[in-house]
Amino acid sequence: MTKLQEQTGHQPGADIAFPDCAITDLSHFGLIKLSGADTRTFLQGQVTNDVNEVTATHAQINSYCSPKGRMLGSFWLFQRDDDLYMQLPKERLDPTLKRIGMFVLRSAVTLSDESDALLRFGLAGECSAKMLQNAPEQPWATHTEAEITMMRLPGDRPRFEVIGPADAIAALWTGVAEKATVTDPGFWTLMDIRAGLPTVFDETIEAFVPQMANLQLIGGVNFKKGCYTGQEVVARMQYLGKLKRRMYRARLDVASAPAPGTEIFSPSNDSGQSTGRVVDAAASPDGGFEALVVLQISSAESGDLHLGAADGAALELLPLPYAFEATGD
């Protein structure tokens, strides 16, 4: 049971397919606070997006890379008061704190785990904006009032994350949960999948450059911000290289969710090696599972894709809510 569930007594219901109004405990994510006079200057040299565009009213998706331009993590970045917060899968919190902390050196920056200090829940559906006073109207927008931060996320329905101190969040959760269906984290994962938002887990560290995960299509890479770790590789891919892999949304008729990093194969790939990997997956109300998968573009266009082995479960590609860039010749 999570801290929020302990305080409110509300737990996910069983066999909930796809509620019109859903509330989800988001404690499966971790939260890192960055504070200090040098926070933005320091973080600007570490991540793919322009942190100076994050304000009290605007959040962003972001990532950080190895020197080879491979993604080590992906996260939401938002502001509360004068501090910045990185939200990422809880399993990646300690490794991220350790790695980014190595580069602080003499900078006036303090990193801390705020996962228990600020609780979070998600609210999705046409009901959501009506239940949240002064909720932001556009995706990526944030609003903080009376210690509560509301962040509007992209997706196929209105969707918000609500962040704040334990007592304030517990009180708000209790009121909203009386009118909404409490769902498990898999529902929120499905919302992210349908929005085409990638997540890096332990199993997919250094598996993708940002463009393979479509970050340049959803505002997660800024090509004008200047140097950061891995920047040369990412920029070269954008301006000089030919993108051979990118992220797709797919449906799979399997008994259990494929783990991140699970390999995908295609007979069109003559090498016999995998043609891609699973980014994340969640149960679909239509049966089976929906997933984000990074694939070789040529194999995706062949339409003959299988999970785990050449004779594994077939993948059916589904539309994403944004268009692909032309890959060139």
C-alpha positions in Angstrom: 0.0 0.0 0.0 1.4 3.4 -0.9 1.6 6.4 1.4 -1.4 8.1 -0.4 -3.5 4.9 -0.1 -2.6 4.7 3.6 -3.8 8.2 4.2 -7.0 8.0 2.2 -7.9 4.3 2.4 -8.7 4.3 -1.3 -7.2 1.5 -3.4 -7.6 0.5 -7.1 -10.7 -1.4 -8.0 -10.5 -4.8 -9.7 -11.0 -5.4 -13.4 -11.5 -1.8 -14.3 -11.4 -1.6 -18.1 -11.5 2.1 -19.1 -13.4 4.5 -16.8 -14.7 7.8 -18.1 -13.3 9.5 -15.0 -10.2 8.0 -13.5 -7.9 8.9 -10.6 -4.5 7.2 -10.2 -2.0 7.2 -7.4 1.3 8.1 -9.1 3.7 7.1 -6.3 5.4 4.6 -8.7 7.2 7.6 -9.9 10.1 9.2 -8.0 10.7 12.9 -7.6 14.1 14.7 -7.4 14.2 18.4 -6.3 17.0 20.6 -7.6 17.5 23.8 -5.7 20.2 26.5 -5.5 21.5 29.5 -7.4 23.2 27.5 -10.1 20.4 25.0 -10.7 19.5 26.0 -14.2 23.0 26.6 -15.4 24.0 23.2 -14.1 21.1 21.3 -15.4 21.3 23.0 -18.8 24.7 21.3 -19.4 23.3 17.8 -18.5 20.0 17.4 -20.4 18.6 17.5 -23.9 15.9 20.2 -23.5 16.2 23.9 -22.7 15.5 24.1 -19.0 15.2 27.9 -19.2 11.8 27.3 -20.9 10.5 25.7 -17.7 8.6 28.3 -15.6 5.9 28.4 -12.9 3.4 27.9 -15.7 5.1 25.6 -18.2 6.6 22.1 -17.8 8.5 20.0 -20.3 9.5 16.4 -21.1 13.3 16.0 -21.0 16.1 13.4 -21.0 19.7 13.0 -20.3 22.3 11.0 -22.2 25.6 9.2 -22.1 28.6 10.8 -23.9 27.6 8.5 -26.8 24.2 10.2 -27.0 22.2 7.2 -25.6 19.4 7.9 -23.3 20.1 7.2 -19.6 16.8 8.6 -18.4 13.6 10.4 -19.4 11.6 12.7 -17.1 9.1 15.4 -16.6 10.6 18.7 -15.5 8.5 21.3 -13.7 8.9 24.2 -11.3 7.5 24.9 -7.8 8.5 28.1 -6.1 12.2 28.6 -7.1 13.0 24.9 -7.3 12.9 22.5 -10.3 11.6 18.9 -10.0 12.4 15.9 -12.1 9.8 13.1 -12.1 10.9 9.7 -13.4 10.3 6.0 -12.7 11.1 5.3 -9.1 13.6 2.6 -10.1 15.7 5.2 -11.9 15.7 7.7 -9.0 18.8 6.6 -7.1 20.9 6.0 -10.2 19.9 9.4 -11.5 20.7 11.1 -8.2 24.1 9.4 -8.2 25.0 10.1 -11.8 23.9 13.7 -12.0 25.3 14.4 -8.5 28.8 13.5 -9.8 28.8 16.6 -12.0 27.6 19.1 -9.4 31.2 19.7 -8.1 31.3 23.3 -6.8 28.1 24.4 -8.3 25.5 25.9 -5.9 23.0 23.0 -6.5 21.4 20.7 -4.0 19.7 17.4 -5.2 17.3 15.6 -2.9 14.7 12.8 -3.1 11.3 14.5 -2.5 9.2 11.4 -3.4 7.6 11.2 0.0 7.5 14.9 0.7 5.3 15.7 -2.3 2.6 13.2 -3.1 1.1 12.9 -6.6 -2.0 11.6 -8.3 -3.3 11.7 -11.9 -6.8 12.6 -13.0 -8.1 11.8 -16.5 -11.3 12.2 -18.3 -13.8 15.0 -19.3 -14.5 15.2 -15.5 -11.0 16.3 -14.6 -10.9 20.0 -15.5 -14.3 20.4 -13.7 -12.9 18.9 -10.5 -9.8 21.0 -10.3 -10.1 24.6 -9.6 -8.1 26.8 -12.1 -6.8 23.8 -13.9 -4.5 24.6 -16.9 -6.2 24.6 -20.2 -3.3 23.5 -22.5 -0.9 20.5 -22.4 2.4 21.2 -20.7 0.9 24.0 -18.7 1.1 24.2 -14.9 -0.6 26.1 -12.2 0.3 26.3 -8.5 -2.1 27.5 -5.9 -2.4 26.9 -2.1 0.6 24.5 -2.3 -1.0 22.4 -5.0 0.6 22.2 -8.4 -1.5 21.0 -11.4 0.2 20.0 -14.6 -1.8 19.3 -17.7 -0.4 16.4 -19.8 -1.0 15.6 -23.5 -3.2 12.7 -24.4 -6.5 11.6 -26.0 -8.6 13.1 -23.2 -8.1 15.8 -20.6 -5.4 14.7 -18.2 -3.7 16.2 -15.2 -1.1 15.4 -12.6 -1.7 17.0 -9.1 1.3 17.5 -6.8 1.6 18.8 -3.3 2.2 18.1 0.4 0.8 14.9 1.9 -2.1 16.5 3.9 -3.3 18.8 1.1 -3.1 16.0 -1.5 -4.8 13.5 0.7 -7.7 15.9 1.3 -8.0 16.6 -2.4 -7.8 12.9 -3.3 -10.6 12.0 -0.9 -13.0 14.5 -2.5 -12.1 13.6 -6.1 -12.1 9.8 -5.4 -15.8 10.0 -4.4 -16.6 10.9 -8.0 -13.9 9.1 -10.0 -12.9 5.5 -10.4 -9.6 4.6 -8.6 -7.3 2.9 -11.1 -3.9 1.2 -10.8 -0.6 2.6 -12.4 -1.2 0.5 -15.5 -4.0 2.8 -16.5 -1.7 5.9 -16.4 0.9 3.9 -18.4 -1.7 3.3 -21.0 -2.4 7.0 -21.2 1.3 7.8 -21.7 1.5 5.1 -24.4 -1.5 6.5 -26.2 0.1 10.0 -26.0 3.3 8.6 -27.4 5.4 9.6 -24.4 8.5 7.3 -23.9 9.9 6.2 -20.6 13.4 4.8 -19.9 13.6 2.0 -17.4 16.6 -0.1 -16.1 16.2 -2.5 -19.0 16.4 0.1 -21.7 19.3 2.3 -20.4 21.4 3.4 -23.4 19.1 1.5 -25.8 18.0 4.6 -27.7 19.2 7.9 -28.9 16.5 10.6 -28.2 15.3 10.6 -31.9 14.6 6.9 -31.8 12.1 7.6 -29.0 10.5 10.4 -30.9 11.6 13.0 -28.3 12.3 15.6 -31.0 8.6 15.2 -32.1 7.2 16.0 -28.6 9.4 18.9 -27.6 11.9 16.8 -25.6 15.1 18.0 -27.5 16.2 21.6 -28.1 18.7 21.7 -30.9 19.6 25.4 -30.3 20.4 25.3 -26.5 24.1 24.6 -26.7 26.3 21.9 -25.2 25.2 19.0 -23.0 26.5 15.5 -22.5 25.9 13.6 -25.7 24.9 16.7 -27.6 27.3 16.1 -30.5 25.9 12.7 -31.3 22.3 13.9 -31.0 22.9 16.9 -33.2 24.7 14.8 -35.8 21.8 12.4 -36.0 19.5 15.3 -36.6 21.4 17.2 -39.2 23.8 14.7 -40.9 22.5 11.2 -40.2 19.6 9.1 -41.5 17.2 8.0 -38.8 16.9 4.2 -39.1 14.8 3.6 -36.0 11.9 5.4 -34.4 9.1 4.7 -31.9 5.7 3.3 -32.8 2.6 2.3 -31.0 1.5 -1.3 -31.3 -1.1 -3.8 -30.1 -0.1 -7.3 -29.0 -2.4 -10.3 -28.3 -0.4 -11.8 -25.4 -1.3 -13.1 -21.9 1.0 -10.7 -20.0 2.7 -7.4 -20.6 6.0 -7.6 -22.4 8.8 -6.1 -20.2 10.7 -3.0 -21.4 13.6 -4.1 -23.5 11.9 -7.2 -24.9 13.2 -7.8 -28.4 11.1 -7.7 -31.5 11.9 -9.6 -34.7 11.0 -9.4 -38.4 11.6 -11.8 -41.3 12.4 -8.7 -43.3 15.6 -8.3 -41.3 18.1 -10.5 -43.0 20.6 -10.3 -40.2 18.6 -12.6 -38.0 19.0 -10.0 -35.2 16.2 -8.2 -33.4 14.7 -5.3 -35.3 13.6 -3.4 -32.2 12.7 -3.3 -28.5 9.7 -2.7 -26.3 9.7 0.7 -24.6 6.7 0.1 -22.3 3.4 -1.8 -22.3 0.0 -1.8 -20.6 -3.2 -3.7 -20.7 -5.7 -2.4 -23.4 -9.5 -2.2 -22.8 -9.8 -3.7 -26.3 -8.0 -6.9 -25.1 -4.3 -7.8 -25.1 -1.7 -5.0 -24.6 -0.8 -1.7 -26.1 2.9 -0.8 -26.3 5.4 1.7 -27.4 8.2 0.0 -29.4 11.3 1.3 -31.1 11.7 -0.4 -34.5 13.8 -0.3 -37.6 11.8 1.8 -40.0 12.2 -0.7 -42.8 10.9 -3.5 -40.7 8.0 -1.5 -39.4 7.1 -0.7 -43.0 7.1 -4.4 -43.9 4.4 -5.0 -41.4 5.7 -8.4 -40.3 6.7 -8.0 -36.6 6.9 -10.5 -33.8 7.5 -10.3 -30.1 10.5 -12.2 -28.6 11.2 -14.4 -31.6 10.5 -14.7 -35.4 7.5 -16.9 -34.6 6.3 -14.9 -31.5 3.1 -13.0 -31.1 2.4 -10.6 -34.0 2.4 -6.8 -33.5 -0.3 -4.6 -35.0 0.9 -1.0 -35.5 -1.5 1.7 -34.3 -1.5 5.4 -34.9 0.3 7.9 -32.7 -1.1 11.4 -32.0 1.7 13.1 -33.9 3.2 12.8 -37.3 6.7 11.5 -38.2 9.4 13.5 -39.8 10.6 12.6 -43.2 13.7 10.4 -42.9 15.3 11.4 -46.2 17.0 9.0 -48.7 
